[in-house]
Amino acid sequence: MSTFNVKVRGAAELRIALRPLQISDAGDIFDIWSDPEVMRFYDIAPLVAIDQAQQLVAGMVQDLVEAKGVRWAILLTESNRLIGTCGFMLNHNFHSATLGFELARRYWRQGLMREALDAAIDHAYREWDINRIQTTTNLDNQASSGLLRKLGFVEEGVMRQWGYWQSAFHDVRLFSLIRADRVQSDRLAADA
Ligand SMILES: CC(C)(COP(=O)(O)OP(=O)(O)OC[C@H]1O[C@@H](n2cnc3c(N)ncnc32)[C@H](O)[C@@H]1OP(=O)(O)O)[C@@H](O)C(=O)NCCC(=O)NCCS
């Protein structure tokens, strides 16, 4: 795990940049994570106080210090504005990572998260010894499922009553991408 700073491939054409979250981002993070629509499928309720954002961001910064994971701020290159986050929790022994992501609502459906995750996944496979990337989505989260499929993730099935939050058990869809999937899709893109 040599580097956590993303060098975005083809950066000149990209609308976004990634850098690790920092404590000073807590205000921007609060704005995004207090939106009930953004948090609709999350296992935590929308934030109601800025100190909740400070605590969550501090935890993510600490994960990075301990090399347990990285959460990047997604910035618009034209304005440097923070519009969302994405990142991985790492399982070094298994050579695997769990992906998470969300974007401020006004930026949805513009291809921005696809750009961000493409850069993040590219980074994980180029810089780290990662083989499997996995993530779960709520069964009703069409946006997340559609995005993951576009990125080449394979749906492995439904994990029944996988989690418990907001006083209910929740089924989730399990998606994965393995290094060989990515190599194959890069080759297909290069041939196109
Ligand atoms: C999921 C989320 C990050 C998608 O970000 P986004 O930037 O809007 O996604 P993109 O514009 O890059 O979309 C890429 C593809 O994903 C799919 N997609 C995105 N939003 C969709 C929607 N509302 N309905 C169906 N498919 C959707 C489409 O296939 C889309 O490609 P297309 O626009 O060419 O059809 C965003 O909706 C979000 O932040 N949701 C709330 C948080 C969340 O659910 N996080 C994931 C938890 S697992």
The ligand as an ORCA input file, in Angstrom:
! r2SCAN-3c Opt
* xyz 0 1
  C     -25.229      6.021     -6.700
  C     -24.686      7.391     -7.076
  C     -23.313      7.560     -6.465
  C     -24.578      7.469     -8.610
  O     -23.770      8.600     -8.954
  P     -23.938      9.363    -10.338
  O     -22.766     10.261    -10.525
  O     -25.281      9.953    -10.423
  O     -23.839      8.155    -11.395
  P     -23.367      8.324    -12.902
  O     -23.978      9.579    -13.467
  O     -21.887      8.186    -12.970
  O     -24.096      7.103    -13.587
  C     -23.429      6.025    -14.197
  C     -24.460      4.967    -14.528
  O     -25.096      4.502    -13.342
  C     -26.483      4.228    -13.610
  N     -27.340      5.138    -12.847
  C     -26.978      6.259    -12.181
  N     -28.046      6.817    -11.577
  C     -29.108      6.043    -11.891
  C     -30.481      6.091    -11.549
  N     -30.981      7.071    -10.771
  N     -31.295      5.108    -12.007
  C     -30.813      4.106    -12.773
  N     -29.497      4.006    -13.132
  C     -28.661      4.963    -12.689
  C     -26.659      4.442    -15.093
  O     -26.382      3.205    -15.739
  C     -25.595      5.461    -15.389
  O     -25.195      5.490    -16.716
  P     -26.022      6.390    -17.802
  O     -26.208      7.754    -17.184
  O     -25.118      6.396    -19.000
  O     -27.331      5.696    -18.000
  C     -25.629      8.525     -6.579
  O     -26.931      8.257     -7.052
  C     -25.656      8.642     -5.075
  O     -24.800      9.303     -4.473
  N     -26.647      7.989     -4.420
  C     -26.791      8.075     -2.968
  C     -25.681      7.340     -2.218
  C     -25.617      5.860     -2.547
  O     -26.629      5.216     -2.776
  N     -24.381      5.330     -2.546
  C     -24.121      3.942     -2.842
  C     -24.299      3.085     -1.678
  S     -24.011      1.355     -2.143
*
